[in-house]
Amino acid sequence: MSSGAPRTVRDYVLYVEHRLLTAHVSFGHGTSNARDEAAWLVSGALRIAPSALSNRLATLVKGPERARIRALLASRLRTRAPLSYLLREAWFAGRRFYVDKRVIVPRSLIGEFLMPGDPSPLAPPGIRSILDLCTGSGAIAISAAHAYPAAHVDAVDISDEALTVAARNVRLHGLEGRIQLLKSDLFTALSGRRYDLILSNPPYVADQDMDDLPCEYRREPRLALAGGPDGLDLVLPIVYQSREHLTARGRLVLEVGASREALETRFPEAPFLWLASEADECVGYWHKEDLDIFRPS
Ligand SMILES: C[S@@+](CC[C@H](N)C(=O)[O-])C[C@H]1O[C@@H](n2cnc3c(N)ncnc32)[C@H](O)[C@@H]1O
């Protein structure tokens, strides 16, 4: 940072980074460190995409933009709300989504497999139908619809508030004709429906870990995070019931986070394939026939 008050975009990114670090805020809602979050905050205040920031680093920041940066930073430090809620935006699998406190900030590792341009390895060839179970903001459903343009997508959540946000995102991405939003407690309202691909990032945080969550995470809907004593309250019904909702060639892609260990302990004989992603290995991948072994005891 140049000496004195920040003047350029670069100065402001470094200034915001410094303030975030000294305030000990938590990251993990779209960024993993202070530099990236500072760049996002400044780009949000400048009303440009974060990817456009690097071309403007030497630009002088004008009065109204300065005021917006300072106001955003003040609110981030005071409320400890995730930056996404303050900007009303999240970036997921390379695309922008609307978010507010009615939904968890989308950050599922499943997004890594739905990036634009990459031929996604998850689905069987000729995929026609996808289910996003526990859709929240709709980010996975929408990214999957982009990744597999010939497929129809059902997107399910139990929360009316989440479905309202998801509907807004479906409109934002112009996918009303291809994504159907459904209110359902897991598979309850999906009787008879079968899919080539089921994607799910359900709540999986164990009770004990819920108590230890940093403030930013406690701003998110509890319904989106809490997974019961060992984190498996929703994971288990999903592995038990997916089989009857998959087509013969269908696949299940399920993020389980830290409940992976509890799941492996409960099913020591089960075949587990954990997809390697940048942050962690907690996204399970099963062909329909591999799910036979998962039965309630
Ligand atoms: C971890 S969030 C995932 C949201 C979104 N898929 C994402 O990755 O950002 C889990 C979602 O599951 C929903 N949910 C919780 N219990 C559910 C249930 N029994 N049936 C369907 N959805 C449920 C919550 O409302 C929340 O939106």
The ligand as a MOL file (V3000), in Angstrom:
LIG
                    3D

  0  0  0     0  0            999 V3000
M  V30 BEGIN CTAB
M  V30 COUNTS 27 29 0 0 0
M  V30 BEGIN ATOM
M  V30 1 C -26.0770 -27.1780 2.7690 0
M  V30 2 S -27.5220 -26.3720 2.1210 0 CHG=1
M  V30 3 C -27.1590 -26.5850 0.4040 0
M  V30 4 C -27.7850 -25.5710 -0.4900 0
M  V30 5 C -27.2340 -25.6140 -1.9260 0
M  V30 6 N -27.4130 -26.8960 -2.5380 0
M  V30 7 C -25.7680 -25.2420 -1.9340 0
M  V30 8 O -24.9060 -26.0890 -2.1510 0
M  V30 9 O -25.4690 -24.0680 -1.7040 0 CHG=-1
M  V30 10 C -28.7760 -27.5560 2.4450 0
M  V30 11 C -30.1710 -27.2030 1.9990 0
M  V30 12 O -31.0130 -28.3230 2.3720 0
M  V30 13 C -32.2900 -27.8470 2.7190 0
M  V30 14 N -32.9270 -28.8690 3.5420 0
M  V30 15 C -32.7830 -29.1170 4.8650 0
M  V30 16 N -33.5320 -30.1730 5.2270 0
M  V30 17 C -34.1490 -30.6250 4.1050 0
M  V30 18 C -35.0510 -31.6900 3.8320 0
M  V30 19 N -35.4510 -32.5220 4.8040 0
M  V30 20 N -35.4970 -31.8570 2.5800 0
M  V30 21 C -35.0970 -31.0110 1.5760 0
M  V30 22 N -34.2580 -29.9730 1.7860 0
M  V30 23 C -33.7700 -29.7850 3.0260 0
M  V30 24 C -32.0150 -26.5370 3.4290 0
M  V30 25 O -33.1450 -25.7060 3.4200 0
M  V30 26 C -30.8210 -25.9930 2.6080 0
M  V30 27 O -31.2790 -25.1390 1.5950 0
M  V30 END ATOM
M  V30 BEGIN BOND
M  V30 1 1 1 2
M  V30 2 1 2 3
M  V30 3 1 2 10
M  V30 4 1 3 4
M  V30 5 1 4 5
M  V30 6 1 5 6
M  V30 7 1 5 7
M  V30 8 2 7 8
M  V30 9 1 7 9
M  V30 10 1 10 11
M  V30 11 1 11 12
M  V30 12 1 11 26
M  V30 13 1 12 13
M  V30 14 1 13 14
M  V30 15 1 13 24
M  V30 16 1 14 15
M  V30 17 1 14 23
M  V30 18 2 15 16
M  V30 19 1 16 17
M  V30 20 1 17 18
M  V30 21 2 17 23
M  V30 22 1 18 19
M  V30 23 2 18 20
M  V30 24 1 20 21
M  V30 25 2 21 22
M  V30 26 1 22 23
M  V30 27 1 24 25
M  V30 28 1 24 26
M  V30 29 1 26 27
M  V30 END BOND
M  V30 END CTAB
M  END
